[in-house]
Amino acid sequence: MEISQSLRRIPSSYIREILAAASDPSVISLAGGLPDEQTFPIDLMAPTLAKLTEMPRVFQYDSTAGYAPLIKHLTERFALPETHSVMISTGSQQGLDLIARAYIDPNDVVVMEAPSYLGAMQVFGLVQAKIETVPQCEFGPDLAALEACFKAHKPKMFYAVPDFHNPTGVCWSLETRKKVAELCIQYQVAFIEDAPYRELRFSGEALPLVSDFCPNDSIVLRSFSKIASPGLRLGAVSGKSSFIAPLIKVKQGADLHSSVPMQALLLGLLEHEDFPQHMERICSLYQARYSVMIEQLQTQLPNSCKAYPVDGGMFVWVEIPACDTFELAKSLLSNGVAVVPSPVFYPQPEQARAALRLNFTNATEAELTEAVTRLAQGLNQYI
Ligand SMILES: Cc1ncc(COP(=O)(O)O)c(C=O)c1O
């Protein structure tokens, strides 16, 4: 059977190939985006897991929007006003997919930063959106380019990851957040705020969501993958109730609802008195790993390369001199370290500036040190 035209347009994922190669035990992988398994709060979930046996109701079909006690908890946690609501999705990735299917017709324009999250490029590609990009700078999107893009293309939405971006780790400044919100209101562009890394801040001050400055023109996607466990497959989508209702309709056709036992388990975790300490533990583990990685990068990388410091998240972005980054990644793999080359994160790969994405959350400090040594050796040979 022939696959659809929209699927034919989606290239096969290079990341999947590199992750498969990186499973070789002699390779240290900085290529994935995995949280460390030792951060999964299984001990904090144990009491609810035990209680599930006495909760037959959660094994029944339930409402598409989500398990009511969890919805109530999140409405309070996110301090949503009465005009807004939250729904549960099967990971924030499903939230993105629901938004694309509910709101995008072929050739509708979606704006993204370049580089951008690969999973969003896939989702918007599948609904045949026309993707326009604006360059990402140190403090977020290039604001002049963003306004010019809004004026020229009249986009339906602007999708972005303002907190500890995947792949660059960039965190938007307060001024950028306010200005982007202002532009979205002025040009009537919906702001899709993807925030899976927001809670993984290990230095600097927490900043408001961009959506706090444009609450009626935005949808926020949150994920429990990095702060609880990705295997739970749970995320939350919030916004004006009239923005959320169409998503619930699409979700009904997609999977009826997300797993209710898993939602009950997540609620037990979020309500556990030790949950705040759990968050502190994750952040300090990742901070220690990040510190080792950035220090090693700063001492070992050739001068022609630049590693950008971050205040949280899971990734460091390293700019390198212009070269064939795919060939470089292959050569690094044969030198025992897996990384992801920048073009895979660009809707127009030919526009990519040469760079590498490095993950620091799923390797030990000793492995990170060794990985940077292999990376620096490989780079010295290649560039
Ligand atoms: C920016 C971004 N959005 C969404 C997701 C998907 O997360 P989830 O596991 O909640 O589906 C990821 C996963 O890595 C991500 O990096």
PDBQT file of the ligand as one rigid body, heavy atoms in Angstrom, charges set to zero:
ROOT
HETATM    1  C1  LIG A 401      11.107  20.513  22.859  1.00  0.00    +0.000 C 
HETATM    2  C2  LIG A 401      10.426  19.209  23.105  1.00  0.00    +0.000 A 
HETATM    3  N1  LIG A 401       9.095  19.165  23.055  1.00  0.00    +0.000 NA
HETATM    4  C3  LIG A 401       8.425  18.025  23.285  1.00  0.00    +0.000 A 
HETATM    5  C4  LIG A 401       9.095  16.842  23.576  1.00  0.00    +0.000 A 
HETATM    6  C5  LIG A 401       8.303  15.581  23.786  1.00  0.00    +0.000 C 
HETATM    7  O1  LIG A 401       8.226  15.251  25.139  1.00  0.00    +0.000 OA
HETATM    8  P1  LIG A 401       7.225  14.184  25.715  1.00  0.00    +0.000 P 
HETATM    9  O2  LIG A 401       8.048  13.061  26.237  1.00  0.00    +0.000 OA
HETATM   10  O3  LIG A 401       6.474  14.900  26.803  1.00  0.00    +0.000 OA
HETATM   11  O4  LIG A 401       6.284  13.749  24.633  1.00  0.00    +0.000 OA
HETATM   12  C6  LIG A 401      10.488  16.845  23.632  1.00  0.00    +0.000 A 
HETATM   13  C7  LIG A 401      11.218  15.594  23.925  1.00  0.00    +0.000 C 
HETATM   14  O5  LIG A 401      12.392  15.503  24.002  1.00  0.00    +0.000 OA
HETATM   15  C8  LIG A 401      11.174  18.067  23.395  1.00  0.00    +0.000 A 
HETATM   16  O6  LIG A 401      12.504  18.151  23.417  1.00  0.00    +0.000 OA
ENDROOT
TORSDOF 0
